[in-house]
């Protein structure tokens, strides 16, 4: 579950059944009429819309009843306790699931990469987080968050294109901007050197549905550069290299090398070509001398959180970890803090 969509099950498979967004959770009868994302910056802001979307997924996408099986929900690191409790209440009391579990997205992404210890840089649609994980457990004191991610980058790309005389204003135009971002944008190893190149050396051509052609240049690397330099978007915040470094340095000195040498990228907004190499370069500049810095960009990084959840839910050892409806009834929503961490 994220800011822009929900990946659908099931456990033990290598690909999600699909992704549902709020715009898709609408049927001709007006089953869901909200035009707003019910999740903003990783947190649920409209519980009514969120519950409608969950019901829609069961009824129209999965064609299952909530009582048919357990559900694993993912959450960002540092999810407020009240949010965790309310999610648990909705699934047990409103939807009627037989069993439930909640797991941190970064932990699942690390599992998908085949590790239990490492630093995960997870950037999706709404937030970017650097999360240190030791032996499968998130170290909350080291978590850093940047409120800049995929939706912001799409908006920024539209501004950059507007500055070059390319106007994209409608909802369908936004889809075009997203496609350009995902198809052509990349991270420069050296931003200033890339900016100094002649436009002809940078040009990419994008053909619109009506046959018109857009010619794109420095917008393509200026857009994701904001992840490293948020001030380009007038945001006073550290970039992704700095939040990764800060996360590591907030952890015990004996663990730092394990994190420097195993930084895992997760989420669609870390998938820009060149981002992994640039991250190594920038972190190595500030890391202690002779410290190896390694960043891994798994090929499945866009769905690695889902993959980790699929792996976890299919393990025989995990089956005893589900919170059952009977346990919820006995203990109440606080049980999520006792069992899911």
Secondary structure, DSSP 8 states (H G I E B T S, - for coil): --SS-EE---TT-SS-S-EE-TTTS--TT-S----S-SEETTEES-HHHHHHHHHHIIIIII---GGGS-EEEEE-TT--HHHHHHHHHIIIIII--SEEEEEEHHHHHHHHTT-SSEEEEEE-SS-EEEEEEETTEE-GGG-EEES--HHHHHHHHHHHHHHTT----SHHHHHHHHHHHHHH-B--SSHHHHHTS-HHHH-EEEE-TTS-EEEE-THHHHHHHHHH-GGGGT--S--HHHHHHHHHHTS-GGGHHHHHT-EEEESGGG-SBTHHHHHHHHHHHHS-TT----EE--TTGGGHHHHHHHHHHH-GGGGGGSEEHHHHHHH-TTHHHHH--
